[in-house]
Amino acid sequence: MIKNFNKPLSHLASLREVVRFFTPNWFAVTMGTGVLALVLAQVATPGMPLYALARALWGINIGLFILFTLLYSSRCIIYPHEAGKVIGHPQMSMFLGTIPMGLATIINGFIIFGKPLLGSLAVEIAHLLWKVDVLLAIGCGIGLPFLMFTRQSHQLSSMTGLWLLPIVAAEVAATSGWIVAPQLLDPAQQQAMVISSIILWAFSVPVALALLAILLLRMALYKLPPAALSATTWLGLGPIGTGSLGMFLMCQQSMLLESNPIFGPFSHVVAGFGWVTGILLWGFGAWWLLLALGITGHYLKQGISFNLGWWGYTFPLGVFTLATFKLSQLTPFSFFSTLAIVLLALLSGIWMLVMTQTVRGAWSGKLFFAPCLQESKPLKKEFEEKLS
């Protein structure tokens, strides 16, 4: 009989126990760490100490992703029945979407940090990993909603920003595609990657925007989620910021379509659409950022305890910061560059706080537990009781 699955481990107890309690939400650590490395690279050039720090974070992120992949794969092999319970859990299953998004930050790093070290080999690795990332993103974007419709139990009152995680993975992959495409030597491959990324963006953003509309209705009707889920209010900034960044990148990479007899005549249309859509989404993201800051202030007055969900503060802010840096490059207004630096400082402070607490929680064992294995009342019912 399964008992005490949520009992904290003591100083990591044993590797076997760590494997048994390892859940996919740990991959959110790679998302937050990876995006900070990418943002730092926006203000540093090779040779600068800040660039070395960003590259070191990227290297650490690769190590974390490999470690987490080994741990989670081991859990699926050693405890297949227990690991399978994740897909039936209405919240923990959503974190499967963090796996391709964490991988995307590594792919982008191969272009920014890996190419100066490995040359064309870094581009080949990034291209190969991107194909894997696309398959994972599509699988999450289709598979998890299907599970929501057929196997899981959901109510509007228990909806949170976690619903966005499997959906957003495709647009994150699209953004990586627009970053890798110009590095390829074959024009046909470049164009195929640009078009594929457009499809991936459309595969995700409209669905995410629809969910955001429902999420706003849910918060108006049932108020804010419990304090333990406070960071989920930031997750709405993720698809908005990534969508904006993707459009700015598409605007730049539209020139890769000019040599194609079919796409060439429309390349200027693609560029214009990307610019207008990108800045519209950025404005929407600015509204959501201010709202999220206000909600976080409300939670802080109540007091909130640390959990792995705090990594939800990092990646959404990171991609919006990247979009702001890109906007500052595409416009002559100094306001955007100044704001980007402010957001970078905020992101760095949040990352240091969350990473420190994560290391402490991992060492003490408190962060290793599997909600999908608890025998007590379902998490959904507990969520609803907290709302009432």
N, C-alpha and C positions, 0 to 999 in steps of 0.2 A: 504494500500500500504506500502511496506517495504521501509523505508528510513533511511539514516544515520546509517547503521549498523556498520560502521567502526568508528563512532564517539567515542573517548575515554570516558570512564566513569570517574566520579570524586570521588576519595576516595571510590572506590568500589560501589558507588551509592546505590544500593540495591541488596540483594541476588538474587532477581528475574532477574535483569539485568545481573548479573554475570553468572547465569545459562543460560540465553538466548544467551550470547556471548561465552560460553565455548566451546572450540574446542579440538580435540584429541592431538594436538601438546603439550599440557601441560604435557602429560605423559612422554615426553622426560626429564622432570625434575626428574622423578623417576628413569629413566635410568642412568642419570649422577650422581645423589646422591647415588644410590645403588651401582654403580660400584666403586665409591670412597671408600665406606665402605669396599667393598671386597678387594680392593687393599691395604688399610691401614692394614687389617688383615694379610697380607702377611709378615709384618715386626713387628707385635706385638703379644704377647702371653697374655692369661688371667692374669689379675692382673696389667698389664701395663696401664698407663694413655692413651696411644695411642690406646690400645685395647678398653678401655672404650669409647673413642671418636668414634671409628669405629662402636661399637655396638649402640651408641646413634644415629649415622647417619642412621644405619639400622632401628632403631625404628622410627625415623622421616620419613624415606622413606615409612614405612608401613602406617603411618598416612597420608602422602601425597597421597599415592595410593588409600587409602580408600576414602579420601576427593574428589579426582578427579573422582573416579568411581561414587560417589554419585552425583556430579555435572553433569557429562556427562549423567548419567542415567536419572537424573531429566530433563535435556534438551530434551532427546529423548521422555520422557513422556509428558512434558508440551508443547513442541514445536516440535512435530513429523515431520511436513512438513519442517520446517527450518533445523532441524537436519538431515533430509534425503538428503539435498542438499550437504552434505559432500561427499557422495559416487560419485557424479558427478563431483566434483572438481578435476582437474588433479594434484594438489599439496597437498591440505589439506587431501584428502583421503589416501594418502601414510602414514600419521601419525597414522593411525589406527594400523599400525604395531608396534608402540611404546608401545601399551598396553601390549601385551604378553612379550615384552622384558623388560619392567619395572617390570612385575610380576616375571620374571626369577631371577632378582637380589634379590628379597625378598625370593624366594625359596632357593637360594644358602645361603642366610643369616641365614635361619632356621638351616642349617647344621653347619655353622661356629659359629654363635652366639646363636642360639636357643637351640641347643642340650645341651650345658653346663647348661642352665637354665631349660629346660623342659624335658630333657632326650629323651626317645623313642617317646614321644608325638610330639616333634619337627620333628622327622623323618616322622611320620605318616602324619603330616600336610604338610610337604614338598612333600611327595609322592602324596598326593591328589591334591595339587596345581599344581604339575607338569603335571598331567593328564589334568587339565583345561588349563594349558599353552600350551600344545601340540595341543589341539583342536583349541584354538585361533590362534596359529601360522600356523597351516594347513589351517584354514579358510582364514587368511590374505594372505598366500602364493599362494592360488588358486583363491580366490574370487576377490582380487584386480587386479591381472593381467587380469582376465576375464572382469572386468569392464573397464580396459584400452582398451581392444580389442573391446568392444561392445558399451560403453556409453560415454566414455570420449574422449576428443580431445587432441592429442599429436603430437608434431613434434620433429624431431631430434634437431633442433636449441634450443628448450626449455627444453631439457632433463637435469636433474641434478641428483646428488647422492640420491635425495629423492626416486627415483625409487627402490632403494635397500631396503628401510625400511620394506616393507611387505615380501620381500624375505628372509631377514636375520633372521627373527623371529624364523624360524624352526631350524637353526643351533645354535641359542642361547638356545633354548629349549633342543637341543641335549647335549650341554655343561652342562646344569643343570642336565640332566639325568645321565651323567657320574659322577657327583658329588654326587648325591643322591644314586645311585646304590649300592656302597659298604656299605652304612649304613643300608640296608635292611637285614633282618634275613634269609629270604627264598632264597636259591641259585637259584631256578627257577625264582623268581622275579628279582633277580640281573641280571641274564643272559638275561631275556626278556628285561630289561631296557637298557642293554648295546647294544643289537642288535637293539632295537627300536631307540636308539640314533644314531647308525650308519646310519640307514635309514633316519632319520631326517637331519643328516649332509649332506647326498647325495641329499636330497630333496631341499637343499638350496644352497650349495657352488657352484656347477657347474653353476647354473643359475646366481648367483651373479658374478662369474668370467666372464661369457659371457656379462653381463651388464657392467662390468668394462671395457672390451675391447671396447664396443660401446661408453662408456663415454669418454674414451681417444680420440677416433676418433672425437666425438662431440666437445671436447675442442680444438682439433687441427684445426677443420674446422670453428668453430664459436667463438673461444676464451672463456675466462672465463665468468661465469654467472655474473649478476649484483652484486654490493657490498652487497645488502640486503640478497643475497643467498650465501655469502662467506663461511659460515660454511659447506655448502653442499659438498665442495671439500674434507672435512675430512671424510665424510660418507663412502668413498671407503675403508678406513682403518678398518671399522667395520667388514665386512665379512671376510677380510683377517686375522685380529687379532683373531676374534672368531673362525675362521676355524683352525688356528694354535693352539690356546689353546685347542680346542676340540680334535685335533689329539694327542696332548701330554697327555691329560687325557685318551683318548682311549688306548694309549700305556700303561698307568699304569693299567687301569682296565681290560685289556685283560686277566689278570690272573684269573678273575672271570669266564672265559669260560673254564678253564682247566678241571673242573670236568664233563663237558658235553661230552657225547660220540660222538656227532656230531661236535661240535665246538672246543672241546679240542685239536685235532691234529693241528688246524689252529691258535691257540691262539698266538703262537710265530710269525706267519705271520702277524696277526693283529697288534701285538706290533711293529714289524719292519716297517710295512706300516705307522702306526701312527707316529713313530719317524721321518721317512724320509719326509713324507708329511708335518708334523708340522714344521720342520726346513726350508723346501722349502717355505712354506707360510710365515714363519717369515721373511725370506729374502726379499720376495716380499713386506711384510708389512713395512720393514725398508725403502725400496725405496719409497713407497707411503708416509710414514711419512715425509721423507726429502722433497719430492715434495710438500706436504701439507704445511709444514713450509715455504717453499719459496713462495708459492702462498699467504699464509696469510700475509707475509711481503709485498708483492705487494699490497694487499688490504689495509694494514695499512697506506701505503704512500698516498693512495687516501682518506682515512678516511671512517670508517664504523659506522653506528648507531646501537645501541643495539636492538635486537628483540629476540623472543623465539628461533629462529633458532640457536642462539649461543650455545645452549645445544648440538648441533651437534659436538662441539669441545671436549666434555667430554667423552661420551661413547666409541667412536672409540679409542681414546687414552687410555681409561681405560682398554679395553679388550686386546689391544696390550701390555700394561704394564703387565697385568696378564699373558699373554703368555711369556713375557720376564722373569718374576719371575719363571714361571714353567720351562723355558729353563735353567735358572741358577741352578735350583735344579737337572736337568737331565744331566748337564755337569760340568766338573771341572774348567771351565774357569771363572775367577773373572770378566771378562769384562761384562758378562751378568748381574751379580748381581749389579755391579756399575751402569750400564745403567738403570736397573730397578728402582734404587733409584732416579736417575735423572728424569726419566719419572714420578715417583710418585710425586716428587716435582713440576714438570710442571703441572701435573693434578690437584694437590691441589690448586695451584695458579689460574689456569683457573676456577676451580669450585667456589672458593671464589669470584672471580670477577663476574662470571655469576650469581651466587645465589644472590649476593648483588643487582645487577641490576634487577634481576627478582622480588625480594621483593619490590623494589622501584616502578617498573613498575606495579606490581599487586596492590599496595596500591593506586597509582595515577589513576589506571584504564586504563592506556595506552595500556596494554598488552591484554585487553579483547576486541577482535574484531574478526569478522568472515569473512574472505575473500570470502568464498563460498556464502555469501549473498549479496555481493555488486552488485548494479544495473548498475554500470558504465561498461566500456568496459572490456571484459574478461581479466583475469590475463594473459592468454597466449599471447594475443595481446600486452599487456603492456610489457611483458617480451621481446618479439621480437623487440619492438620499442627501448627498452633500449640497445639491442644488436647491432642495426643498427647505 
